[in-house]
Amino acid sequence: MDRMSFLKRFLFPLLLVVGIKLIAGALYDASSTLSSGMLRDISINVFGPLTFISLWFFGFVGPPIAFFRGASFMERLIIAFANPVIWIITVEAKIACQFTPVQMVYFFFLPWTFGIICLTCVEFSIADLVCRFIVKKKTMDVRVLHPAVMTMLVLGLTGVFVSLIKGQVWVYFIVHHYQNHFL
């Protein structure tokens, strides 16, 4: 597999996934200024879900594009986590004036912020395993079950189960821990 230039293997996929999220989010937000009607409905029904998908599921999109362009493991990780990390920083920046630094750490461990990181680990791992399997079938030149990928998959699945599937129990655990140690 040929390794393309930095621009093609890293910046293009990164700007693609971040750009789609930013543009879809901006158009969704702008739709609230439109008067009621078909244009507003279409805008909300197209750009709202696209914003959600680009935030929660682009771990399946950017890394495979980068993989087949010759991006390194770290470059693919950055691409996979770009949208979730940008979103978490944005959310935490909006609420930082209301909470202490310790409370902000606990805020990160709430299901929607911690869960998106764990889900991105799962998505990245699955996408990477599929890409490796495709390359293995064609060239026999790659190890499919890479230890880092398998570790991320296991940790991600565990985190998804704890934070998103058992989210209410997880929230009570986090709040209880905070209450016992910091209040």
Stockholm file with secondary structure:
# STOCKHOLM 1.0

chainA/1-183         MDRMSFLKRFLFPLLLVVGIKLIAGALYDASSTLSSGMLRDISINVFGPLTFISLWFFGFVGPPIAFFRGASFMERLIIAFANPVIWIITVEAKIACQFTPVQMVYFFFLPWTFGIICLTCVEFSIADLVCRFIVKKKTMDVRVLHPAVMTMLVLGLTGVFVSLIKGQVWVYFIVHHYQNHFL
#=GR chainA/1-183 SS CCCCCHIIIIIHHHHHHHHHHHHHHHHHHHGGGSCSSHHHHHHHHHHHHHHHHHHHSGGGTHHHHHHTTTCCHHHHHHHHHHHHHHHHHHHHHHHGGGSCHHHHHHHHTSHHHHHHHHHHHHHHHHHHHHHHHHHHHHHSCSCSSCHHHHHHHHHHHHHHIIIIITHHHHHHHHHHHHHHHHC
#=GC SS_cons         CCCCCHIIIIIHHHHHHHHHHHHHHHHHHHGGGSCSSHHHHHHHHHHHHHHHHHHHSGGGTHHHHHHTTTCCHHHHHHHHHHHHHHHHHHHHHHHGGGSCHHHHHHHHTSHHHHHHHHHHHHHHHHHHHHHHHHHHHHHSCSCSSCHHHHHHHHHHHHHHIIIIITHHHHHHHHHHHHHHHHC
//
